Amino acid sequence: EVLGMEKDALVEDFMITYGEALANIGFNNREVMRLSAQGLAVV
């Protein structure tokens, strides 16, 4: 557990927020998916 949450739940919440933030600043869906996949490769 991290921050009182299971790791999977924490990663899921982060990825949703991260994707929304990238979309809000102008990244298209393809770019968001690519950046998200790169981030998940580390987890």
Secondary structure, DSSP 8 states (H G I E B T S, - for coil): -BTTB-HHHHHHHHHHHHHHHHHHTT--HHHHHHHHHHHHHH-
